[in-house]
Amino acid sequence: MKHMQASDAPSAAPAAFGDAGRMHEATQLLREFLDVSAEFERALGTELTVNPTDLEAMEHLLMSGPLSPGELARRLRISTASTTTAIDRLVALGHVSREADPGDRRRLLVVPSPASRDRAMARLMPMILGVNAQLDDFDDTERDAITRYLRRVVDHYREHAAERAPDADGRPRG
């Protein structure tokens, strides 16, 4: 990965890179983390033979449990027709099934298959637990500082994502 210097950045940015005119190493590592996270998701998608949209749908189902097709469409931010196509692909691969909602038998739920859930979790949990274990080498004060920094980064990303997110009609905001 190329380390960005102030001369690589837009002209207004160098002051933001600190006294040395370079991005903080922690910022560089966050960029690298985003890249390797995307690589991990691509590898998981390849292993499960799904495209990025289908993988995202599976992630929502694994984290939240069964969802209606409409709720899945809302979370994926795609049309209900596109969601139906994604669900069809996932059903064909055996990753999910459509089942009647026990609370309202007229309504359908998309349910992850136990075998698919187990397969995905077998790949995800060692990675998640390994990342979590990295904090064991830090004392409480250091973990609090790391948490505070990452919370600020997440909040900053959310703020910028919200500025650029399209409105309900698909038009750019701002």
N, C-alpha and C positions, 0 to 999 in steps of 0.2 A: 504494500500500500504506500502510495506517495504521501509524504508528510507535507502538508500545505504550509507554505511560507506566506508572509504578508504580500510578497510580490505576485503570488498566485491568486490572491483574493481580489474581489472588486475594490475599487479605489477607496470607498468609504470604510472598509472593514479593518485595515491594519491596526488602528487604535484598539480595537476590541480583542486583539490577540496578545495583549500583555506587553510588558516592557521590552522584551526581546524581539518583538515583531513576529513572533511565532505563536501558533495555536497551542494552548496548554496540552500537555500529553494526555490528560484525562479526556479532553474533547476529541483528540485524535482516536483514543481508544473507544470512545462512544461511537464514532463513525465506523470503526472497525467492527465493533459489536453489532451494529445494524447490518453491516455487510455479511458477517458470518451467521447472523440470525436468519437472514434471507436465504443463505446457502443451506442452512439446516432445514428450513421449510421446503425448499426445492427438493432436497434429498428425501424428506418425509413424503412429499407429494409423489415423487417418483416411486418410492417403496410401496405406497398405497395405490399407485396408478391413477392418480387424480390430478386435475389441473388446479391452479391456484384458487379459483372461485370455489370449486368443490372442497378443497382442503379447508378453506375458511369456513364453509358451511359445516364441515365435520367438526372443526374447532368449537364453533358455537354450540353444536349438539353435545359434544363431549363435556363442555364446561357448564352448560345450562340444563342438559337433559332434553327430553322430547320437546319439540317446538312445532307450532302450526306453520304451514307453508307461508302464510302471510307474515308471521313474526320473523321467520327466517329471511324473507325478502327484505323486510325492514332493516334487519341487522346487517345484511349483506349490501344494502343500498343498491339493489338491482330490482328490475321489474318482476312482477309475479310470474310472467311468462318465462323469463330467464331462470327464475328460481325453480319453476316446474321442470325445466330442461335439466338443471343441475341435479334435482332430486331424482329424476328419471335415470341419469347416469349413475348416481350413487346407489340406487336400487339395483340396477343391472350388475353392478360390481359387488353387490352383497354387503355394502357398507351401512345401508339404512333400510328401513321398511316404512311403509305408510300403515298406520294403525288408527282405529277409531279412538277418539278421546273418551276415556272412561267417564268423564264428567258430562260430556255432551256427545253422544254417539253420532250426531250429524256432522261433527267436526273431525277432521283428520289431524293426526300428529305425525311428524317425521321422527322416527326413533332410531338411534344408532344401534347397530347389531352388536351383541356382546363380543363376538369374535373380532370385529373391526375395532371396537373400543379397546379390547385387550392388546391388539397388535399395535395400535397407535400409542397406547400408554406404555407399552414395553419399550418403545423408542423414546418417548417423552420423559418418563419419570427418572431414569438415570441421569439425563441431562439436567432436569430441574433440580433434583436432589444434589447433583454435583455443583451446580451454581450456588445453591443455598449453603452448601458446606464450605464454600470459599470464605464465608463470613466468620467461620469458627476461629480463624486465626487472628481476629480483631477483638479488642476489648469493647465494652459497652459504649464508651465515649467515641471510639472510632466508628463503630457500627452506626451510632446516632448521626455522626457527621456524614457518612456515606449515604445513609437514608435521606437525610436532609438535602444533600446535593442531588440525588436521583429524583426526589420528589420535585425539586425546583426544575430539573431538566424536563421531567414529564409534564409539569404544568406549563412550561415554556413551549414545548412541542404542541400541546393542546391549544394553547393560545394562538399559535401560528397556523395550526390546522383549521381552526374555526374561522380565521380571517380569510382563508382561501377556499373553504368548503362552499359548494354551490348551494343556492337556496332550493326550496321544494320544487321549483320549476326548472332546475338545472342551470340557472344563470349564476355566474361567478358573483360572490359577495365582495363588498368593499370597493 
